[in-house]
Each structure stands twice: as C-alpha cells, then as structure tokens.
C-alpha cells in the first residue's frame, strides 16, 4: 500500500470503519493488528507524522538512511526572493549545474524548506511529483517533519488542530502560520496556504519550546536550483532516475511494455521510496500480464509471469529495503499468491497499482 493510499484512509476513514480495508487479502490481519495498536490508532486521530514511508508496518517504521549530509555547510543557501529574505551569493566554484525541466518542476512544486543549521540530515524524502509530499530532517535525537498538502484541505486541518490547543501565531521565513502544542515537548506548526499548498511541520516528542522556536527561526525557503543542489546522490531526483533505475532493475525481470522512462514521474525520493516505486510498477505489470495470459489461455505467458514474481525473493533491491521497512514482505505476499494461481483481492491498493 502506498503512502498516498494509506494517508487517504487515515484522512477519510472513521477508525471504527474497518470495512475500508476488507479488500487487502492476505495482509488484512497484519494491517488490522497494526491499526488497533496504540501508535497506529493515534494516527487515525492525528495527522500522519514521524517516520513515514510508502509501506510501513502500516504504522511507521524507521526510515531508510537517505542522508542530506552537510546541506547547509557544503554551499551557501539562496533564499527564495518571495520567501522573505534577501538572496545570498551562490558558490561560484566550478561550472553551474544544469537541471532538466522535469527536475526543476519537481523542486518548484514543493515548498523547498531547509533548516539553515549544520548537522541536520534528511531521512525521508518522497511525494514531490504531486501537490503533497514529505521531507523529514534529523539531528541527533531530534526530528522535524514537513508535510504539505493541497490548499483546499487547510480549513479542515486547522479546525482539527483547534482540538489540540489554542493556536499561537508564528512565522517561518516570512510565511505566516500557527503553532499548536500536543504537549510541553511536542509541537506542530501549520503554515497558511501559499502557491496551492499548505505545510504542516511536526516535531518529535522530545523538544523544548525554546529549541523548537530556535529551529523554526532557522528554517528558510530557497529557490529550486539551490534546493536541488543541496540534495546528495542518495536522493533520487528526476535527472537521476535512469541511472538509479538501472541499478534497481539489474536483476529484476521487467514485464511486457515496461518503460523505464515513465519512472520520471515519481518525483523526488529517498532510496527506499524509489525502490518501492519501481518494484510497485514491476509487480503490478507482472500481475496484469498474469491476468491477461490466464484470461486468454496463454499458459506459457502465465508461467513466465509466475516465474518472474517468484524470482522477486532474490531481487537485491527488496533485500536491501527489507532492513528498513515492510514493503518487501507485502510485495512477496502478493507475488506468492499470484504465482500460486490466484490474484488476491485488494492487490491494486496494496501495491499502489494505477
């Protein structure tokens, strides 16, 4: 199940309406157990927050270590001219990097907020191809997660947070917002709609208010080129998709009609998220091919699809991801069911098939 699908359930479903997940086949019991756990149930009444990934143990596991190391010590940030600050001079050593229009759009379609202090590292990055997404930063034992959503959801989110605490007016690099206290050590800030989105920033539960205010004062909005230039190779931006996809697919059989070029639309992702996006499309393609072949009586093609799905237990990318989250386990469960001769209900939601 992709993060987008799970978040839609979280936003739209009453936690008691467990019928919304009846179609998840063999993973239903695991999902039910996790939903009824304390940490997951909290996410049905609070916004998606810390340690998110496309497929978690359906509650939020430790993220893959996609590191934005030295974001602000390696180069001088350029403030967005609309972000309330003056532009700082860019580093002038070497030839300027030229980014593709696709990469620039991926950067421009997100708030491009960074923490202007040394030592903060990005541990989660995904969703930048749409008008929603996540980037989470960590330094030591503290984490600050930034989620953005379409502007038309702002009023509902704000009204919901009024049940948490009274709002306190704040600004983040000139961007007005409101701060809410979950506790004396746990805070959220909702920035008001701008450019079609609004941003919610959420701390961990081990911050002091003084520390949170200090970090907020050092969050800056930068231009698209600077934001892209701050990302290390571990973060897969559209310009890196072809090279990274070749690595991911090195031992992965691809289904008929699979087009690597179409992966350019997955946006900006850390390694885990990108691996999930690629294997999702491969798995969905093979299941669709299995269904086509079974329906047409093409037994040779049925066997090829089943063999390809069985081979997923040896794919390097899934074994690398298995240390960090449960996407591989979910993928293998669906793959095994199809290879054994039946298509599980809900596989499209579970694998994020489009």
N, C-alpha and C positions, 0 to 999 in steps of 0.2 A: 504494500500500500504506500503510495507516495505521500509526502508531507502535505501536499495540496489537498488530497482526498481526505486525509485524517483531520486536517485543520477544518475542512468543511463540516465534517461530522461534529467536531468539537464546538464549532460556532453555531451550528444549526440544530443539533440534536439535544433533546432532553436526556440527561444521563439515565433516566429510567427507561427510555425507549430503546431497549437493546435490540428491537426488531430491525433497526437500521443496519445491523451487522450480521443478520441471519445468513447472508449470501456469501460468507467468506470461507465456506468449505472447511478443509482440514485445519485451518489456522484459527477457526472461530473460538475454540475453547481457550487457546492461549490468549487471544485478544480479550475474551470475557474476563479471564482471571486478572489480566493486567488492568482492564478498565476498572474493576472493582477494588484494585489495590489503592491504598491511600494516595500515593503520589499521582496515579493516573486520574483518579476521581477528582482530585484537586484541579486537574487540567480541564475537566469538563465544566468547572465553575469559574475558572480563571483563564487568562489568555495563555496560549502556547508560549512557553518561556524557555528556561535554561536547557541546554544540551539537547537540541533538536536535530533530527536528521530525517531523510525521506522515509526510511523504515527503521523504527526503533524497536525495542522490545515493547512496542506500542505504548511507550510512556516516556522515553527519552533517555538514551544511553550516552555514555561519554563519547564525544565527537572524535572523528579522525583528526590526527595531528597535522592539519594543513596550516603551516605556520606563516604568519605575516611578520617575519622577524625583522626588527630594525626598521619598521615602516617609516618612522619619522627621523631616525638618526642617519639613514642612508641618503636622504635627499631632503631638500627644503620644500615644505608644503606650499602650494599655491592656493590661497583662499579663493573660493568662488566669488567673483565680483558681486553676485547677488546675495552672498551669504553673510554680509555684514562686516567683512574685514577687507583690508587692503591687500592687493596681490603682493606676495613676496617674490623676490627674484628666483628664477629657476636655476638649477645647477647647469652649468654651461660646458662641462667637460664631455667630449665625445659628440658624435652626430646625433641629432634629435631622432627619437624613435617615432616611426610612422605606424599608426594603428589603423586597421581596416575600419570601414564604416560600420560593419557589424559589431566590432568590439567597442567602438565609440558609442553606438546606440545602447549597448548593454550597460555601459557606465553611465550614460546620460539618463537612463530610465530608472535610476535609483538615487537615493538621497546623497550618496557619496560622503558619508560622515566618517571621520577618523579621529582617534584620540591623539592629541598633539603632545604626547609624553613618551619618553623612551620606555621600552620594555613590554609594551602591550602587544600581544600576538593574536591574530585572527585564528580561531579554532574551528569555526563553522562559516561557510560561505555558500549560499545557494539561492535560487529563485530569481535571479536578476533578469531573466528573459521576460518576466511579466511585471505587472504593477504591484507585485508583492514579493517579499524576499526577506532574507535574514543574513546578518553578519554579527558574529559574537567575538568579543575580544577578551583575552585573559591575561592577567599579570599576577604571578604568584597564586594565591588562593582566591583572588577576586575575579569576577566575571561580569561583563556588561554586554547584554544582548540588545541588538537593534533590529526590530521587525517593522516592516512597512506594509501598508495595505491600501486598497483603493479609497479615495477620499470619501466616497459615499457611505463608508462604514464608520466614519468618525463619530457621528452623533450617538450611535448605539454603544460604541466602545466607551465613549466619555460618560454616558449615562450609567453604564455598568460600573465604571470605576468610582462613581459617586457613592456607591455602596461600600467602598473600601475605606475611604476617608474624605475629608474635605480637601478640595484642590488648593494648591499653592502655586501662584504664578511664577514661572521661571522662563529663562531664555537660553537657547543653545546656539551660540554663534549668531545671535540676532534673530533666531527663529523662535517665536513665542510658543509656550506650551504650559502644561500644568503638571505639578508633581503630586503623586499620591503615595501615602505611607501604608504598606501592608503590615509593617511592624516598625519598631525603633531601628531595625537594621536591614530593612528590605523595602526598596523603593521602586516606583515606576514613574516615568515621565511620558506624557502623550503630547507630541508636537502637533500643532494645528495643521489642517490640510494646506498643502502647497504643491503646485505642479501636478495635481491629480492624485497625490498620495498623502497619507499622514504616517508619522513614525511613532512607535512606542518603544521606549528604552527601558530595560528592566535590569535591576541589579541582582546579584546573588543575595543570600540572606545573612551575609557576614560583613556588611558595610556599616560604617558610621555615617551620620548625616554630613558631618564635616568633610569626610573623604569623598562622599558622593557629590557634594557640591563642588569640590575642587576638581574632580574629574570632569563633571559637566562643563565647567568653565574652560576646560581644555579640549572639548570636542569641537572640531572645526569642519566646515563644509568646503570641499575642494573641487576643482574643476575635473572634468572627465579624464583628461590626459594625465594629470597628476595622480588621480586615483588608480588608474591602470598601471602607471609606472611604479606605484608602491607595492603592487602585488608580486610575490615571488613566483618562481616556476611551478611550485606545488599547487597554486591556484590556477584552474583551467579556465582561461578566458577564450572567447571565440577564435582568436588568432592562434591559439594553441590546440584547438580541438583535433585537427587532423593528426598531429604528431602524437598526442596523448591517446587518441582513439586507436592508432596503430599499435601502441603498447598494450592497451587493454585487450584488443582483439587478436593478439598474436597467436593464441592457442584456442580461440573461440570460433567455432564454425558459424557462419552467418546464414540466415535464411534467404530464400529466393527473394530478390527485389530489395534487399537491404542496401541502403545508400548512406555511406558514411557522411557525405556532405550535409545530409539533413540533421546531423547532430549539432550543427552550428546554432540551432535554435534553443539549445538547452541553457544558454546564458553563461553565467559565471559561477563556478562551483569549486569546492574543495575536492580532493581526490576521491573521498568516499562518495560524495554526492554524484560526481561524474561517473564513477564506476556503476552506481545504481542506475543512472540514466541510460547508460549504454547497454548494460545487461538487461534492463527492462525491455528495451526495444528489440533486442535479440530474442529474448524469451517469448515476448508477445508474437514476434514474427514466426517463430517455430511452432507455437501453438496454433496460430492461424493456418499455417501450412499443414499441420497435422489434421485439423478440422476439414480443410479443403480436400486433402487427399482421402480421408476417410469417407467423406460425402460422395466423392467421385469414384470410389473403388480402386484408387491407385495405391495398391499395397506396398509397392517399392518406395513411394514417396512417404507413406505412413512410417515405414521402418526408418527411413533417413531422418525424419523429424524426431522420432522417438530416440534414435541413437544420439542425435545432436543434443537433445535435452538431458539424456543420461550422462553425456560427457561433461555436463556442467559441474559435476562433482570434482572434476580435475582442473577446472579453469583457474588459472593463477589469480586473476583479479578477485574472484569470490573468496579464495582462501586468504588473500591479503585483507579483505574487508571484514572477514569473519571475526577478527580480533577486536573490532571496534563497534560492531552492531549486528543486528539480526537479519539484515536484508538477505544474505546468502542462505540462511536457514529457511526463510519464507520462499525464496526462489526455488530451492531444491525441493521443497514440499510440493509445490505446484508442478515442477518439472517431472518429478517421480510419478505423480498421479497420472499425468498425460501419457508418459512413457509406458505406464502400466495398462493404458487403454481407456481412460475416462477423463473427461475435461471437468475439473471441479467448478462448482458454482462460485461466482464472485472472483474468478481469477483476473478479470479485467481490472477490477478495483484493486485487488491485492498487488498486481504487478504494474499498475498505472498504465494499462494499455489505452491507446486513444483510438 
